[in-house]
Amino acid sequence: MTTRTFEYGTHRYIYGLIRQERKTLSLTVEPCLDIILKVPEDADDERIEKFLRKKWMWLNRQLTFFEKYRSKYYQKEYISGESFYYLGRQYKLIVVNGDKNSVALSKGKLTITTSKDTTDGKYNRTLLERWYKQRRHIIFAERYAEVLDHFDYKFMPELTVRVMARRWGSYIKGERIILNPLLIQAPKEAIDYVITHELCHMKYKNHDAKFYLLLDTKFPGWRKTKEKLELLI
């Protein structure tokens, strides 16, 4: 991969350029704000520049989304008044004292009951993340089983969860499907889309025409769901 610069008006972007055996150009903005452009091996500078200019509005929108995304999820204090997402809905966080530690979801509120100081953000975060982990275990398994039923695969990859800075999901050939833990904050529809996407990779490794034809068949309207996922926060 080589590093290049793309300028459009007053905007200046640094992106990674990857040449590979493919027919089309593909632009990706990762959650960590890295910009990756994959192009055919023989793509010249004029074709690359034209493609980037055509994609500028989408590129700028994606960068804005992930900047907002990062600020919401990496600068939390975990105290009353903040908001958190669960299955696509936004909930106000309430932290109260109690004899037992617990997290409950009710009437538009996410309530943490803690035996420690309510302003102990570090401990509140531990309790909330433990709750998210429990919910992921249940919801992801449920959605995986339902989506997998739409395929006729004889082999069922193991479902695992792993923090990924650049992807919502991943497929390790012959082994497992990996989901980003933050997906628990997205609607079930979006979780289904990511799982479907990765299961399609069991049959087609690359994002070629055959892959997208299969994805269209298994998840009609996936493009709208993908856009909702990207613009959720």
N, C-alpha and C positions, 0 to 999 in steps of 0.2 A: 504494500500500500504506500502511495506517495501523498504528500500533503500539498494542497493547492489553495489558492485564494480566489473567491468569486466576489465581484463588486457589482452592486446594482443600486444606482442613485447614490445616496449617502450611506448605504449599508455595505458592510464588508464581512464576508463569511470565510472561515477557514474550514476546509473539508478534506476528508480522506478519499482518495481516488483508488479504486480497485479495478484492474483490468482482468477479465476472465472470459472464458468461452461461453458467450451468451449472445442473444440477438437484440435485446432491448436494454434501455438504461433504467436504473432503479435508484431512487433517492430515499434515504432513511435518516430520520432524526432520532437518536437514542435518548432515553430518559436522562442520561448524564450530559446531554446537550451536544454530543458528538454528531457530526454530519458525515454520512458515508454515501458516496456515489459509486455504484457499480456499473461498469460500461463494457461493451464488447471490446475485444483486444484491438480491433482496427478503428475504433471511434476516434475521430480527429477533434482538435480543439474547437472548431466551429460548431460541430454537432453537440459537443458537451456544453458549450456556452449557451447555445440556443435552447437546450433542454433545461438548463438551470434558470434561465430567464422565464421560461414557460411555467416553471414550478415555483417561482419566487413567492407568490402569495401563500401557497401551501407551506413552503419552507418557513416563512416568517410566522405563520399561524402555529406551526408545530413548536417552534422555539419558544414562542410566547406561552403556549400551554405548559411545556415542561418547566419553564422558569417558575410559573405559578404553582405547578405541581410540587416542585422541590421546596418552595417556600412554605407550602402548606404542610408537607409531611416531614420536613427535616428541621423545622424551627418551632416545633410545638413545646409548650411548657407543661402540658398535661395538668391543667388546673381548670376549675369551673369557668364556664363561659366560652371555652373553645369549642370548635365543631369537628366532628369526625364522620367519615363515611362508612356505611355498612350496606352491602348489596345495593349500591346505587342511590341510597338515600342519605341525607345529611342529618346528623343528630347533634344536639347541643350536649356538651359534657357537663355533668353535675357531680361534684365530689363531696361526699358526706362522711361523717364519722360513724363508726359502728364497732360492735364487738368482733364481727367476722368480716374478713375481706371477701368482696364479691363484686361482680359487674352485672348489671341488668339493663335490658333494653325495653322501654315502655313509653308510650304516648309521645313519641318524638324526642325522647331524651335518653342519653346513655349515662347511667348512674354508676359511679364507682363508690363502693362503701369500703372505707379503709380504717384500720385500727391505728394508723399513724396520723401525723399531721396532714390535713387536707391539702396543704401547699407543698407537700413533698413530691415534687414532680417526677423525680426519678423512680420512686416507689409506685406512684400512680401509673407511670408508663409500664412498669413491670406487670402490674395487675391487668392493665388493658391489653397489652400484648399477649398475655397468657390467655385472655378471653378470646382474642382474635384467633389465636392458634387453635383453640378448641373448636371454634366455629368453622375454621378452614378445614379441619379434619372431617367434619360432618358434611359441609356443603360441597367441598371439592369432590369427595368420594361419591356423593349423590349425583352431582352433575356429570362426573366422569362415567359412571355406570349407565346413565341415560343416553349420553351422546355416543358411547361405544356401541350401544345397541343398534345404532343406525349403520354400522359397518359390519361387514361379514368376515372380519379378521379371525383367524384361528388362534393367533397369539395375542395376549393382552399385556401390553407393557406395564410395568410398575408405575404407579402415580406417586410422584414426590414433589416436595416444595423446596425452593431454594431462592434466596435473594439474588436477583439479577439486575444489574444496572442498565442493561441494554435491551432486555426482552420481557414480554409478558409471558412467553412460554417457549419451550424448547423440546425437541425430540432427539433422544440418544438412540441411534439405530440398534434395534434388537434388544434394547434394555428398558428404557423408561420414558415417560412423559414428565416434564418438569414444568411447574407453574410458579409464577411470581407470587409471593405471599400477599402483595398489595391487591391482587385480584379480588380478594374477599371484600374489598370496598367498592367493587364494580357490580352492576346488575347481573343477575343470573344469566341473562341473555349474552352478556359480554364474556362471561366465564365459559359458556357453551361455545361461543365463537372461537376462543383461544384453544380450547380443547379440540374442537373440530379441525382447526387449522393444523395443529400438531399431528393429529391422527391421519390427516391427508398426506403428511410427509412420510408416513409409513409406506405409502405406495409410490410417491414421487418426491425425490429428494429436493429438487430445485423448484423455484417459483416460475415454472414454465406454463405453457398453454394447457397442458394436460392436468397440471396441478390445480389451476384455477377453474377448469371445467369440473373437476371433482368437487372442489370447494363450493362452487355454485350449486351443484347437485345436492350436496349434503347440508348446506346452510344457505338457502336462497336469501338474498338481501343482506349478505354478510358485510358488504361495504358500508351500509348505513350503521350497522352495529359497531364496526371498527371505528367509524368516525365518532360515534357517541362515546366509545371507550376513550378515545384520544382527547375528547373535549369535555370529559366528565367533570373534572375538577376546575 
